[in-house]
Each structure stands twice: as structure tokens, then as C-alpha cells.
Amino acid sequence: MPTTKEIIERFNWLKNQHVAVAIWCEDDVLELAEEEGIRCSRKRAREIIDEIDHKQDATMGISWDTIRDCLHGYIHVKK
């Protein structure tokens, strides 16, 4: 998963263009896990964000539902 610094460098060529950006981070995963009563480590939250980043679909985007699905998938795999 890229860091914020790497993202800034990656998009440097867009210097003066207007863009729409949605940023999701491991804290979002941890927040949702807590709301759902799921134990989730920061390490696993990073893995979930990585998985979402690699599998994201530009048509569907990333939403709370995307994170929830991945988080719940982790529970089923863990058991």
C-alpha cells in the first residue's frame, strides 16, 4: 500500500489540475471493526486496506460497504 508521501509523488504530474479524491485508511477499518464488534489489529487493518487498494473497481469505487465486506471476509477466513 502506498504511503501518503508516495501518493503525492505519484500524482505530481497533475500539479495544477482539479481532481476528485477519496482517501480511506487503516483507521477507517479499525473504526468500522469497533462498530461491528470485530477485533481487528492495526496490522490486519493495513492488510485490508492493501487488499481493497489492489482489488478496487473504478466502476464501484470504495465505500463503507467495501470495507465491511472485506472485514467480514477476514472473520470467515480466520475461523
C-alpha positions in Angstrom: 0.0 0.0 0.0 1.4 3.4 -0.8 2.0 6.0 1.9 0.6 9.5 1.6 4.1 10.7 0.6 4.3 8.1 -2.3 0.8 9.2 -3.4 1.8 12.8 -3.6 4.9 11.9 -5.6 2.9 9.6 -7.9 0.4 12.4 -8.8 3.0 15.1 -9.1 2.3 15.4 -12.8 -1.2 16.6 -12.0 0.2 19.7 -10.4 -2.5 22.2 -11.4 -5.4 20.0 -12.3 -8.6 19.7 -10.3 -9.2 16.1 -9.1 -11.7 14.2 -7.0 -10.1 12.0 -4.4 -11.5 9.8 -1.7 -9.0 8.6 0.9 -9.5 5.5 3.1 -7.1 4.5 5.7 -6.5 1.8 8.3 -8.2 4.0 11.0 -11.4 3.7 8.9 -11.1 -0.1 9.0 -10.5 0.0 12.8 -13.4 2.3 13.4 -15.8 0.1 11.4 -14.4 -3.1 13.1 -15.2 -1.5 16.5 -18.7 -0.5 15.4 -19.3 -4.1 14.2 -17.8 -5.6 17.4 -15.0 -7.2 15.5 -11.5 -7.5 16.9 -9.0 -6.2 14.3 -5.3 -5.3 14.7 -3.7 -2.4 13.0 -1.6 -4.9 11.0 -4.8 -6.6 9.7 -6.4 -3.2 9.0 -3.4 -2.4 6.8 -3.8 -5.7 5.0 -7.5 -5.0 4.4 -6.6 -1.5 3.0 -4.0 -3.1 0.8 -6.4 -5.7 -0.5 -9.1 -3.1 -1.2 -6.5 -0.9 -3.0 -5.3 -3.8 -5.2 -8.8 -5.1 -6.0 -10.8 -1.9 -6.3 -13.1 -1.4 -9.2 -13.3 2.1 -10.7 -17.0 1.4 -11.5 -17.9 0.5 -8.0 -15.4 2.6 -6.1 -14.6 2.1 -2.4 -17.3 2.6 0.2 -18.1 1.6 3.8 -19.7 -1.5 2.3 -16.5 -2.4 0.5 -14.6 -2.2 3.8 -17.3 -4.0 5.7 -17.3 -6.9 3.1 -13.6 -7.3 3.4 -13.6 -7.1 7.2 -16.3 -9.7 7.4 -14.4 -11.9 4.9 -11.5 -11.7 7.2 -13.6 -13.1 10.1 -14.8 -16.1 8.0 -11.3 -16.9 6.8 -9.9 -16.5 10.4 -12.3 -19.2 11.8 
